[in-house]
Amino acid sequence: MNEDARAAELIQKMLRKKLYVLISKPLVPPEQLKPLLATHLDYMIGLEKRGLLFASGPLNEADAPPSGHGLTILRVKDAAEARRIAEAEPSSRMGCAHSSSGSGR
């Protein structure tokens, strides 16, 4: 098997679903987000357990306190599912944050 065919075979196995990137931006000061942190983490852990969360974490300047900005990569079937997940996230549901999305594969 040549390298192109081997790479194509490996990619087929890895990329069964598209990846969607969510960039979360706070709509309120970080102090107002802090009470939602445990609920947010429970939500994200639930996504991970369901196999939908590829990676997630805060976006902060080096050595800066948490700002409420975040990046999440979801492995879901389509953009509509990524939007539903973003809208159901506790701080988004409470009107404290907004997520924008994009896809890649």
KOLKOL-19910 format. One record per residue: residue in three letters; x, y, z of N, C-alpha, C in turn; residue number from 1; chain. Coordinates in steps of 0.1 Angstrom, whole numbers. Layout:
BEGIN
+-----+-------+--------+-------+--------+---------+-------+-------+--------+-------+-----+---+
|   r | neast | nnorth |   nup | caeast | canorth |  caup | ceast | cnorth |   cup |   k | c |
+-----+-------+--------+-------+--------+---------+-------+-------+--------+-------+-----+---+
| ALA |     X |      Y |     Z |      X |       Y |     Z |     X |      Y |     Z | NUM | A |
...
+-----+-------+--------+-------+--------+---------+-------+-------+--------+-------+-----+---+
***
This chain:
BEGIN
+-----+-------+--------+-------+--------+---------+-------+-------+--------+-------+-----+---+
|   r | neast | nnorth |   nup | caeast | canorth |  caup | ceast | cnorth |   cup |   k | c |
+-----+-------+--------+-------+--------+---------+-------+-------+--------+-------+-----+---+
| MET |     9 |    -12 |     0 |      0 |       0 |     0 |     9 |     12 |     0 |   1 | A |
| ASN |     6 |     22 |    -9 |     15 |      34 |   -10 |    11 |     43 |     2 |   2 | A |
| GLU |    19 |     53 |     4 |     17 |      63 |    15 |     4 |     71 |    14 |   3 | A |
| ASP |     0 |     75 |     2 |    -13 |      82 |     1 |   -25 |     73 |     4 |   4 | A |
| ALA |   -25 |     61 |     0 |    -36 |      52 |     3 |   -36 |     49 |    18 |   5 | A |
| ARG |   -24 |     47 |    24 |    -23 |      44 |    38 |   -29 |     56 |    46 |   6 | A |
| ALA |   -24 |     68 |    43 |    -29 |      80 |    49 |   -44 |     82 |    48 |   7 | A |
| ALA |   -50 |     80 |    36 |    -64 |      81 |    34 |   -72 |     71 |    43 |   8 | A |
| GLU |   -66 |     58 |    44 |    -73 |      48 |    52 |   -73 |     52 |    67 |   9 | A |
| LEU |   -61 |     58 |    72 |    -61 |      62 |    85 |   -70 |     74 |    88 |  10 | A |
| ILE |   -71 |     83 |    79 |    -80 |      95 |    81 |   -94 |     91 |    81 |  11 | A |
| GLN |   -98 |     81 |    73 |   -112 |      76 |    73 |  -116 |     71 |    87 |  12 | A |
| LYS |  -107 |     64 |    94 |   -109 |      59 |   107 |  -110 |     70 |   118 |  13 | A |
| MET |  -102 |     80 |   116 |   -101 |      91 |   126 |  -112 |    101 |   125 |  14 | A |
| LEU |  -116 |    105 |   113 |   -125 |     116 |   111 |  -139 |    112 |   107 |  15 | A |
| ARG |  -145 |    105 |   116 |   -159 |     100 |   113 |  -169 |    112 |   115 |  16 | A |
| LYS |  -165 |    121 |   123 |   -174 |     133 |   125 |  -165 |    146 |   123 |  17 | A |
| LYS |  -172 |    156 |   119 |   -165 |     169 |   118 |  -162 |    175 |   132 |  18 | A |
| LEU |  -152 |    183 |   132 |   -148 |     190 |   144 |  -154 |    205 |   143 |  19 | A |
| TYR |  -160 |    209 |   154 |   -165 |     223 |   155 |  -159 |    230 |   166 |  20 | A |
| VAL |  -154 |    242 |   163 |   -147 |     250 |   173 |  -157 |    261 |   179 |  21 | A |
| LEU |  -158 |    261 |   192 |   -166 |     272 |   198 |  -156 |    281 |   205 |  22 | A |
| ILE |  -158 |    294 |   203 |   -150 |     304 |   210 |  -161 |    311 |   219 |  23 | A |
| SER |  -158 |    310 |   232 |   -168 |     316 |   242 |  -162 |    330 |   247 |  24 | A |
| LYS |  -171 |    339 |   247 |   -167 |     353 |   252 |  -177 |    357 |   263 |  25 | A |
| PRO |  -172 |    362 |   274 |   -181 |     366 |   285 |  -189 |    378 |   281 |  26 | A |
| LEU |  -201 |    379 |   286 |   -209 |     391 |   284 |  -210 |    399 |   297 |  27 | A |
| VAL |  -204 |    393 |   308 |   -204 |     399 |   321 |  -190 |    398 |   327 |  28 | A |
| PRO |  -187 |    406 |   337 |   -174 |     405 |   344 |  -171 |    391 |   349 |  29 | A |
| PRO |  -158 |    387 |   350 |   -155 |     374 |   355 |  -161 |    370 |   368 |  30 | A |
| GLU |  -162 |    380 |   377 |   -168 |     378 |   390 |  -182 |    372 |   390 |  31 | A |
| GLN |  -189 |    376 |   379 |   -203 |     371 |   378 |  -204 |    357 |   372 |  32 | A |
| LEU |  -193 |    353 |   365 |   -192 |     340 |   360 |  -188 |    329 |   370 |  33 | A |
| LYS |  -180 |    334 |   380 |   -175 |     324 |   390 |  -185 |    315 |   396 |  34 | A |
| PRO |  -197 |    320 |   400 |   -207 |     311 |   406 |  -212 |    300 |   397 |  35 | A |
| LEU |  -210 |    302 |   384 |   -214 |     292 |   374 |  -203 |    282 |   370 |  36 | A |
| LEU |  -191 |    284 |   375 |   -180 |     275 |   371 |  -183 |    261 |   374 |  37 | A |
| ALA |  -187 |    257 |   385 |   -189 |     242 |   388 |  -200 |    237 |   379 |  38 | A |
| THR |  -210 |    244 |   376 |   -221 |     239 |   367 |  -216 |    238 |   353 |  39 | A |
| HIS |  -208 |    248 |   349 |   -201 |     248 |   336 |  -192 |    235 |   334 |  40 | A |
| LEU |  -184 |    233 |   345 |   -175 |     221 |   344 |  -183 |    208 |   344 |  41 | A |
| ASP |  -194 |    207 |   352 |   -202 |     195 |   351 |  -208 |    193 |   337 |  42 | A |
| TYR |  -212 |    204 |   331 |   -218 |     203 |   317 |  -207 |    198 |   307 |  43 | A |
| MET |  -195 |    204 |   308 |   -184 |     200 |   299 |  -180 |    185 |   302 |  44 | A |
| ILE |  -179 |    181 |   314 |   -176 |     167 |   317 |  -186 |    158 |   312 |  45 | A |
| GLY |  -199 |    162 |   312 |   -209 |     154 |   306 |  -208 |    152 |   291 |  46 | A |
| LEU |  -204 |    163 |   284 |   -201 |     162 |   270 |  -190 |    153 |   267 |  47 | A |
| GLU |  -179 |    153 |   276 |   -168 |     144 |   274 |  -172 |    130 |   275 |  48 | A |
| LYS |  -180 |    127 |   286 |   -184 |     113 |   288 |  -193 |    108 |   277 |  49 | A |
| ARG |  -200 |    117 |   270 |   -208 |     113 |   258 |  -200 |    112 |   245 |  50 | A |
| GLY |  -187 |    115 |   246 |   -179 |     114 |   234 |  -180 |    126 |   225 |  51 | A |
| LEU |  -186 |    137 |   229 |   -188 |     149 |   221 |  -177 |    160 |   222 |  52 | A |
| LEU |  -170 |    159 |   234 |   -160 |     169 |   236 |  -146 |    164 |   232 |  53 | A |
| PHE |  -140 |    171 |   223 |   -127 |     167 |   219 |  -116 |    174 |   227 |  54 | A |
| ALA |  -118 |    187 |   230 |   -109 |     195 |   239 |  -116 |    207 |   243 |  55 | A |
| SER |  -112 |    213 |   255 |   -118 |     225 |   260 |  -109 |    231 |   270 |  56 | A |
| GLY |  -110 |    244 |   271 |   -102 |     251 |   282 |  -103 |    266 |   281 |  57 | A |
| PRO |   -98 |    273 |   291 |    -99 |     287 |   291 |   -89 |    294 |   282 |  58 | A |
| LEU |   -92 |    306 |   277 |    -82 |     314 |   269 |   -79 |    326 |   277 |  59 | A |
| ASN |   -67 |    326 |   282 |    -62 |     337 |   290 |   -49 |    342 |   286 |  60 | A |
| GLU |   -46 |    354 |   288 |    -32 |     360 |   286 |   -23 |    353 |   296 |  61 | A |
| ALA |   -11 |    351 |   293 |     -1 |     345 |   302 |    -1 |    352 |   316 |  62 | A |
| ASP |    -2 |    344 |   326 |     -2 |     349 |   340 |   -13 |    359 |   343 |  63 | A |
| ALA |   -23 |    359 |   335 |    -34 |     368 |   338 |   -45 |    360 |   345 |  64 | A |
| PRO |   -53 |    367 |   353 |    -64 |     360 |   360 |   -75 |    355 |   349 |  65 | A |
| PRO |   -83 |    345 |   353 |    -93 |     340 |   343 |  -102 |    352 |   338 |  66 | A |
| SER |  -105 |    352 |   325 |   -112 |     362 |   319 |  -126 |    358 |   315 |  67 | A |
| GLY |  -129 |    345 |   315 |   -141 |     340 |   311 |  -142 |    336 |   296 |  68 | A |
| HIS |  -131 |    339 |   289 |   -130 |     335 |   275 |  -126 |    320 |   274 |  69 | A |
| GLY |  -131 |    313 |   264 |   -128 |     299 |   263 |  -128 |    293 |   249 |  70 | A |
| LEU |  -122 |    282 |   247 |   -122 |     275 |   234 |  -126 |    261 |   237 |  71 | A |
| THR |  -135 |    256 |   229 |   -140 |     242 |   229 |  -140 |    236 |   216 |  72 | A |
| ILE |  -136 |    224 |   214 |   -136 |     217 |   202 |  -146 |    205 |   204 |  73 | A |
| LEU |  -156 |    205 |   196 |   -166 |     194 |   197 |  -165 |    185 |   185 |  74 | A |
| ARG |  -168 |    172 |   187 |   -168 |     162 |   176 |  -183 |    158 |   175 |  75 | A |
| VAL |  -190 |    165 |   166 |   -205 |     163 |   165 |  -208 |    161 |   150 |  76 | A |
| LYS |  -220 |    158 |   147 |   -224 |     155 |   133 |  -226 |    167 |   124 |  77 | A |
| ASP |  -230 |    179 |   130 |   -232 |     190 |   122 |  -232 |    203 |   130 |  78 | A |
| ALA |  -233 |    214 |   123 |   -232 |     228 |   129 |  -244 |    230 |   138 |  79 | A |
| ALA |  -256 |    225 |   135 |   -268 |     226 |   143 |  -266 |    220 |   157 |  80 | A |
| GLU |  -260 |    208 |   157 |   -257 |     202 |   170 |  -247 |    210 |   178 |  81 | A |
| ALA |  -237 |    215 |   172 |   -227 |     223 |   179 |  -234 |    235 |   185 |  82 | A |
| ARG |  -243 |    242 |   177 |   -250 |     254 |   182 |  -259 |    250 |   194 |  83 | A |
| ARG |  -266 |    238 |   193 |   -274 |     234 |   204 |  -266 |    232 |   217 |  84 | A |
| ILE |  -255 |    226 |   215 |   -246 |     223 |   227 |  -241 |    237 |   233 |  85 | A |
| ALA |  -237 |    246 |   224 |   -232 |     259 |   229 |  -243 |    267 |   236 |  86 | A |
| GLU |  -255 |    266 |   230 |   -267 |     274 |   236 |  -271 |    267 |   250 |  87 | A |
| ALA |  -269 |    254 |   251 |   -273 |     248 |   264 |  -263 |    249 |   275 |  88 | A |
| GLU |  -251 |    254 |   272 |   -240 |     256 |   282 |  -245 |    266 |   292 |  89 | A |
| PRO |  -244 |    263 |   305 |   -250 |     271 |   316 |  -248 |    286 |   315 |  90 | A |
| SER |  -236 |    291 |   313 |   -234 |     305 |   312 |  -240 |    311 |   300 |  91 | A |
| SER |  -241 |    304 |   289 |   -248 |     309 |   277 |  -263 |    310 |   280 |  92 | A |
| ARG |  -268 |    299 |   286 |   -282 |     298 |   289 |  -286 |    310 |   298 |  93 | A |
| MET |  -278 |    314 |   307 |   -280 |     324 |   317 |  -278 |    338 |   311 |  94 | A |
| GLY |  -273 |    339 |   299 |   -271 |     352 |   292 |  -258 |    358 |   297 |  95 | A |
| CYS |  -249 |    350 |   302 |   -236 |     355 |   307 |  -224 |    354 |   298 |  96 | A |
| ALA |  -226 |    346 |   287 |   -216 |     343 |   277 |  -222 |    340 |   264 |  97 | A |
| HIS |  -214 |    342 |   254 |   -218 |     339 |   240 |  -207 |    331 |   233 |  98 | A |
| SER |  -212 |    321 |   225 |   -202 |     313 |   218 |  -204 |    314 |   203 |  99 | A |
| SER |  -193 |    316 |   195 |   -194 |     315 |   181 |  -187 |    303 |   176 | 100 | A |
| SER |  -191 |    298 |   165 |   -186 |     285 |   160 |  -181 |    285 |   146 | 101 | A |
| GLY |  -172 |    275 |   143 |   -167 |     273 |   130 |  -164 |    258 |   129 | 102 | A |
| SER |  -162 |    253 |   117 |   -160 |     239 |   115 |  -147 |    236 |   108 | 103 | A |
| GLY |  -142 |    224 |   109 |   -130 |     220 |   102 |  -130 |    205 |   101 | 104 | A |
| ARG |  -122 |    199 |    93 |   -121 |     185 |    92 |  -108 |    180 |    87 | 105 | A |
+-----+-------+--------+-------+--------+---------+-------+-------+--------+-------+-----+---+
***
